[in-house]
Amino acid sequence: MKKFWKITLRVLVVLIILFAAFAYYAYKSINKEQKITGKHDVIPTEKAGISEMNKGNADWPNWRGPHFDGKSPVTGIKTDWTEGLEKLWEINFLCQGQQTASWSAPVIVGNRLVIPGRDETSDLVFCINTDNGELIWQGSYEAEAGTAHGPGSRATPFIDTNYVYTFGRSGDLVCWQLTDGKLIWRQNVNDLGGGELQHGHSSSPVVYKDMVVVQGGGKALVLAFNKYNGELIWKSYEGLAGFAASILINVEGDTNLLVYHGKGLACMDPETGKDLWRAPWEFEMNATTPVVADNIVFNTSFQMGCQAIEFTRDNFKVLWKNEAISAHHSDPVIIDGYVYGYSGFSGRNKGEFKCVELKTGNEMWSTKEMGQGTTTYVDRHLICMDVKGGLFLVKPDPKAFNVIGKIENALGEVRYQAWTVPVVANGKLYLRYLQTLVCYNLI
């Protein structure tokens, strides 16, 4: 009997040590500072000149694309990747200095691409000519910022006609003129009661009619500003902000605002900021943007699993809840009634990619072949990128996992994690890692 307890005690000690080691690794992965390494260029002093703006036939003006669902309207993509993809251009000046990590994804309208960056004292914003990668204009403002995963922006800008809106890690919501980069107005949500999260403000702004909406947290969970002059229109509720973007959804013919904050999902009237319904989902790092198909919303969080909610304008019911997908900050896509997405911790290149039936929660298949990463849907395919910059072209099929193309090292050297999602607009594929933005021809 003594021998049994000795063995049991040793096993427990080993398990405690392993758990402590994993917890320390996870903490370091979450809170460490990614130093800028590899090719690192100075910002060009000569600008490309203000070329005439145009619109494309498949623009990507905001986070997760024109319909907030991770789907690009591009068609006719190249699916034979045996010879790779043609690289059109590359820039390496988005982050200036070793401690200036920034993660925001680009947004594109026609020949204009806007993407945030950072130097040692200021948030930076760049407007790039999509034809050749030349710098059209650069904007900046001084902003103090914490260093966990870098002081640069996490939120993705929103292009609305002649303006573009950025939201910095330190809570600065800024309106820029798209033609020449003139700063039109600037508001900091912390000045209005907002509360900064451990990793900074991260929820991307969303434009609705004449207002731009962001999550502020603290005593200003959600705020709406006049998009032309920055005046506060309304602010609603208190609480922990989420890291996920708020999105617009169609509910019985009306447009509502879906906010994934730190305590769950809130469906709000964007005109007034009043709740229509709230679905609890309490986790301090709700970072994966919910995705909607018809009247069903799917949401997930790391260590929390996932759920599907059927909703009306003023009510909801949970269809199912399980642990099939437990995404850290990797946004899934719904295709023909099935959810495709990564599950697991985003701090290492090990995870699962799964297919789950939306209405039932049944897991159709799971694979570890692609590690951990992010995904975008385009032309009946998924483009997945692992956190080391490897690309995979996947044909969605609820019956089986099917990779039809691979490209290794699409971003060159990736020392830490490439977390920024691939963006596809007007026939081009854009990949970002810290200071680097690469443009590939996809058609």
C-alpha positions in Angstrom: 0.0 0.0 0.0 2.9 2.3 0.8 4.4 1.6 -2.6 1.1 2.6 -4.2 1.0 5.9 -2.5 4.7 6.6 -3.3 4.0 6.0 -7.0 0.9 8.1 -6.9 2.7 11.0 -5.1 5.5 10.9 -7.7 3.0 10.9 -10.6 1.2 13.9 -9.0 4.5 15.8 -8.6 5.4 15.1 -12.2 1.9 16.3 -13.3 2.2 19.5 -11.2 5.6 20.2 -12.7 4.3 19.7 -16.2 1.3 21.9 -15.6 3.5 24.6 -14.1 5.8 24.4 -17.1 2.9 24.7 -19.5 1.4 27.6 -17.5 4.7 29.4 -17.6 5.2 28.8 -21.3 1.6 30.0 -22.0 2.2 33.1 -19.8 5.4 34.0 -21.6 3.8 33.3 -25.0 1.0 35.6 -24.2 2.9 38.4 -22.6 6.3 38.4 -24.3 7.5 41.2 -26.6 8.1 40.3 -30.2 11.3 42.0 -31.3 11.6 43.2 -34.9 14.1 41.0 -36.8 14.9 40.3 -40.4 14.8 42.8 -43.2 13.9 46.2 -41.8 13.8 49.3 -44.1 13.5 52.9 -43.3 10.2 54.7 -44.3 10.6 56.1 -47.9 11.1 59.9 -47.9 9.8 60.2 -51.4 6.1 59.6 -51.8 4.5 58.1 -54.8 2.3 61.1 -55.4 -1.4 61.3 -55.1 -2.7 59.2 -57.9 -6.4 59.2 -58.8 -8.4 57.0 -56.5 -10.5 54.2 -57.9 -12.7 51.4 -56.7 -12.1 47.8 -57.4 -14.7 45.1 -58.2 -13.7 43.1 -55.1 -12.6 45.5 -52.4 -11.8 44.6 -48.8 -12.7 47.8 -46.9 -12.9 46.5 -43.3 -12.2 43.7 -40.9 -13.3 40.3 -42.3 -14.3 41.9 -45.6 -17.4 43.6 -46.9 -19.9 41.3 -45.1 -17.9 40.7 -41.9 -17.7 37.0 -42.7 -14.1 36.4 -43.8 -15.2 35.9 -47.4 -13.6 37.7 -50.4 -15.7 38.5 -53.5 -12.7 37.7 -55.7 -13.3 35.0 -58.4 -11.1 33.1 -60.8 -8.1 32.5 -58.5 -5.1 30.4 -59.4 -5.5 27.0 -57.7 -2.4 25.3 -59.1 0.3 26.2 -56.6 3.0 23.8 -57.7 5.1 26.7 -59.0 4.1 29.0 -56.2 2.5 32.4 -56.6 4.0 35.5 -58.3 5.2 38.0 -55.8 4.2 41.5 -57.0 5.9 43.6 -54.3 7.1 43.6 -50.7 7.6 46.4 -48.1 9.5 46.2 -44.8 9.0 49.5 -43.0 5.7 49.2 -41.1 7.4 48.9 -37.7 10.3 51.2 -36.9 12.5 50.0 -34.0 12.9 46.6 -32.3 10.1 47.1 -29.8 7.4 48.3 -32.1 5.3 45.2 -33.0 2.0 45.9 -34.8 -0.5 43.3 -36.0 -3.4 45.1 -37.8 -4.5 43.7 -41.1 -4.7 45.8 -44.3 -7.9 47.2 -45.8 -8.2 47.9 -49.5 -10.4 50.0 -51.8 -9.2 50.0 -55.4 -5.6 51.2 -55.6 -5.5 52.3 -52.0 -4.3 50.1 -49.2 -4.3 51.4 -45.6 -2.3 49.6 -42.8 -1.2 50.8 -39.3 2.4 50.6 -38.0 4.4 51.9 -35.1 7.7 53.6 -34.2 9.1 54.1 -30.7 6.8 57.0 -29.7 3.9 57.1 -32.2 1.2 55.2 -33.9 1.8 55.2 -37.7 -0.7 54.8 -40.6 0.4 54.1 -44.1 -1.4 54.4 -47.4 0.1 52.2 -50.1 -0.5 52.0 -53.9 -1.7 48.5 -54.4 -0.3 48.5 -58.0 3.4 48.7 -57.0 3.8 49.0 -53.2 4.8 52.6 -53.2 4.0 54.9 -50.3 1.2 57.4 -51.1 1.0 59.0 -47.6 1.9 58.5 -44.0 0.1 59.7 -40.9 1.2 59.6 -37.3 0.3 60.8 -33.7 2.2 60.3 -30.5 0.7 57.6 -28.2 2.1 55.9 -25.1 1.5 52.2 -25.2 2.2 49.0 -23.2 4.6 46.4 -24.6 2.8 43.0 -24.2 3.0 41.8 -27.8 4.0 45.2 -28.9 2.8 48.8 -28.7 1.4 48.9 -32.2 -2.2 48.6 -33.4 -4.2 45.3 -33.2 -7.5 46.7 -34.6 -8.0 46.8 -38.4 -9.0 50.1 -40.0 -12.4 50.8 -41.7 -12.5 52.6 -45.1 -15.7 54.5 -45.6 -15.9 56.5 -48.9 -13.4 59.3 -48.6 -12.3 58.5 -45.0 -10.5 55.8 -43.1 -10.8 55.1 -39.4 -8.1 53.6 -37.2 -8.2 52.5 -33.6 -4.9 52.3 -31.7 -3.8 50.0 -28.9 -4.0 53.0 -26.5 -7.6 53.8 -27.3 -7.1 56.5 -30.0 -9.9 56.5 -32.6 -8.7 58.6 -35.5 -10.4 59.7 -38.8 -8.0 60.3 -41.8 -8.8 61.7 -45.2 -8.2 58.8 -47.6 -6.9 61.0 -50.5 -4.0 62.6 -48.7 -3.8 61.3 -45.1 -5.0 64.5 -43.4 -6.0 63.9 -39.8 -9.6 65.0 -39.5 -10.3 64.2 -35.9 -9.1 62.1 -32.9 -10.8 60.8 -29.8 -9.4 58.6 -27.0 -12.0 56.3 -25.5 -10.1 56.3 -22.2 -10.9 60.0 -21.8 -14.6 59.0 -21.9 -14.5 56.3 -19.3 -13.0 53.5 -21.4 -10.8 50.8 -19.7 -7.7 49.5 -21.5 -7.3 45.7 -21.6 -4.1 43.8 -20.7 -3.1 43.6 -24.3 -4.5 47.0 -25.3 -7.6 48.1 -27.2 -8.1 45.6 -30.0 -11.6 45.6 -31.3 -11.8 47.0 -34.8 -14.1 50.0 -35.5 -17.3 49.6 -37.6 -19.1 52.3 -39.5 -22.9 52.5 -39.6 -24.6 55.3 -41.4 -23.2 58.6 -40.0 -21.4 57.0 -37.0 -18.4 54.9 -36.2 -18.6 52.5 -33.3 -15.9 51.0 -31.1 -15.6 49.0 -27.8 -14.1 51.1 -25.0 -14.6 48.9 -22.0 -14.6 50.2 -18.4 -17.4 52.7 -18.0 -17.9 53.0 -21.7 -18.3 49.5 -23.0 -19.5 50.6 -26.5 -19.2 54.1 -27.9 -20.6 55.7 -31.1 -19.1 58.8 -32.6 -20.2 61.1 -35.4 -18.0 59.9 -38.2 -17.5 63.4 -39.7 -16.4 65.4 -36.6 -15.8 62.8 -33.8 -18.5 64.1 -31.5 -19.8 61.4 -29.1 -23.3 60.3 -30.1 -23.9 57.7 -27.4 -22.0 55.3 -25.0 -23.6 52.3 -23.5 -23.0 50.2 -20.4 -20.0 49.3 -18.3 -17.8 46.2 -18.4 -14.8 44.4 -19.8 -14.3 45.0 -23.5 -13.6 42.1 -25.9 -10.7 41.8 -28.3 -13.0 40.7 -31.1 -14.5 43.1 -33.7 -18.1 44.3 -33.4 -20.0 43.6 -36.6 -23.2 44.6 -38.3 -25.9 41.9 -38.8 -29.3 41.7 -40.5 -32.1 40.9 -38.1 -35.6 40.7 -39.6 -34.8 43.4 -42.2 -33.1 45.7 -39.7 -29.4 46.3 -39.3 -28.2 45.6 -35.7 -24.8 45.7 -34.0 -23.3 42.5 -32.6 -20.8 43.1 -29.8 -18.6 40.3 -28.4 -17.4 41.8 -25.1 -15.7 40.2 -22.1 -19.0 38.9 -20.7 -20.7 37.6 -23.8 -22.6 38.6 -26.9 -24.8 41.7 -27.1 -27.1 42.4 -29.9 -27.6 46.2 -29.9 -29.6 48.9 -31.7 -26.9 50.9 -33.4 -29.1 54.0 -33.5 -29.3 54.2 -29.7 -26.8 51.8 -28.2 -29.6 49.9 -26.3 -29.5 46.1 -25.9 -31.9 44.0 -27.8 -30.6 40.8 -26.1 -27.5 39.5 -24.3 -26.1 36.0 -24.3 -23.6 35.3 -21.5 -20.2 33.9 -22.4 -17.8 35.1 -19.7 -14.1 34.9 -20.6 -11.5 37.6 -20.2 -10.2 37.2 -23.7 -13.1 36.9 -26.2 -10.9 37.5 -29.2 -12.5 35.6 -32.1 -15.1 37.5 -34.1 -18.5 35.8 -34.2 -19.7 34.6 -37.6 -23.3 34.7 -38.7 -25.3 32.7 -41.2 -29.0 33.6 -41.7 -30.3 33.8 -38.1 -27.6 31.7 -36.4 -24.4 33.1 -34.8 -21.4 31.0 -34.0 -18.9 32.1 -31.3 -15.9 30.5 -29.7 -13.2 31.3 -27.2 -10.0 29.6 -26.1 -10.6 27.0 -23.3 -14.4 27.8 -23.5 -15.4 25.8 -26.5 -18.1 27.1 -28.8 -21.8 27.5 -29.3 -24.4 28.3 -31.9 -27.3 30.8 -31.1 -30.5 31.2 -33.0 -31.7 34.7 -32.7 -34.6 37.1 -33.5 -34.6 40.8 -33.1 -35.3 40.7 -29.3 -34.5 37.2 -28.2 -32.3 34.2 -28.6 -31.9 30.6 -27.8 -28.8 28.4 -27.6 -29.0 25.6 -30.1 -25.9 23.8 -28.8 -22.7 24.2 -26.9 -19.6 22.0 -26.9 -15.8 21.9 -27.2 -15.5 21.0 -30.9 -13.8 24.3 -31.7 -12.0 26.3 -29.0 -10.3 29.1 -30.9 -7.8 31.5 -29.3 -7.9 34.3 -31.9 -8.5 32.6 -35.2 -11.7 33.5 -36.9 -13.8 30.7 -38.5 -15.8 30.7 -41.7 -19.3 29.3 -42.4 -19.8 27.6 -45.8 -23.0 25.9 -46.8 -24.0 25.2 -43.2 -20.6 24.1 -41.9 -18.1 25.9 -39.7 -14.4 25.7 -40.8 -11.8 26.9 -38.4 -8.8 26.4 -36.2 -9.0 25.3 -32.6 -6.3 25.6 -30.0 -3.7 28.0 -28.6 -2.3 30.5 -31.1 1.1 30.8 -29.4 2.6 27.8 -31.1 2.3 26.1 -34.5 0.3 23.1 -33.1 -3.5 22.9 -33.3 -6.4 21.4 -35.1 -8.4 22.6 -38.1 -12.0 21.4 -38.0 -15.3 21.2 -39.8 -18.4 21.4 -37.6 -22.1 21.3 -38.6 -23.6 24.7 -37.7 -27.1 23.6 -36.7 -26.1 20.5 -34.6 -22.5 21.1 -33.4 -21.5 17.7 -34.8 -17.8 17.5 -35.6 -17.4 16.2 -39.2 -13.6 15.9 -39.3 -10.4 17.3 -37.7 -6.8 17.5 -38.9 -3.5 18.5 -37.4 -1.8 18.8 -40.8 -1.9 22.6 -40.9 -0.7 23.4 -37.4 -2.2 26.7 -36.0 -3.2 29.7 -38.0 -5.8 32.0 -39.7 -8.0 31.5 -42.7 -9.9 33.5 -45.4 -12.5 32.2 -47.9 -12.2 33.1 -51.6 -13.7 31.6 -54.8 -14.9 28.3 -53.2 -11.6 27.8 -51.4 -10.0 28.5 -48.0 -6.6 30.1 -47.9 -5.0 29.2 -44.5 -1.8 30.5 -43.2 0.0 28.9 -40.2 1.8 31.0 -37.6 5.1 30.4 -39.3 4.0 31.8 -42.7 3.2 28.6 -44.5 0.2 28.8 -46.9 -2.4 26.1 -47.6 -5.1 26.1 -50.2 -8.0 24.0 -48.9 -11.2 22.8 -50.8 -14.0 23.0 -48.2 -15.8 19.7 -48.0 -17.8 18.4 -44.9 -16.9 14.8 -45.8 -13.1 15.1 -45.8 -10.1 17.5 -45.3 -8.6 18.3 -48.7 -5.4 20.4 -49.3 -4.9 21.1 -52.9 -1.9 23.6 -52.7 0.9 24.5 -50.3 3.6 27.2 -50.2 6.3 27.3 -47.6 7.7 30.4 -46.1 5.4 32.8 -47.9 6.5 35.5 -45.5 10.2 34.7 -45.4 11.7 34.6 -41.9 9.0 34.4 -39.2 10.7 34.2 -35.8 7.6 34.5 -33.6 4.0 34.1 -34.8 2.4 35.5 -37.9 -1.0 36.2 -36.5 -2.4 38.7 -39.1 -5.0 37.1 -41.2 -4.5 36.8 -45.0 -6.5 39.4 -47.0 -7.7 38.9 -50.6 -8.8 41.9 -52.6 -9.1 42.6 -56.4 -7.1 39.5 -57.4 -4.3 40.0 -54.9 -3.3 38.2 -51.7 -1.8 40.3 -48.9 0.2 38.8 -46.0 1.5 40.7 -43.0 4.1 39.9 -40.3 5.1 42.8 -38.1 7.1 45.2 -40.3 6.5 43.2 -43.5 3.7 43.3 -46.0 3.8 41.0 -49.0 1.6 41.2 -52.1 1.0 38.1 -54.3 -0.9 37.8 -57.6 -3.7 35.3 -57.0 -5.3 35.3 -60.5 
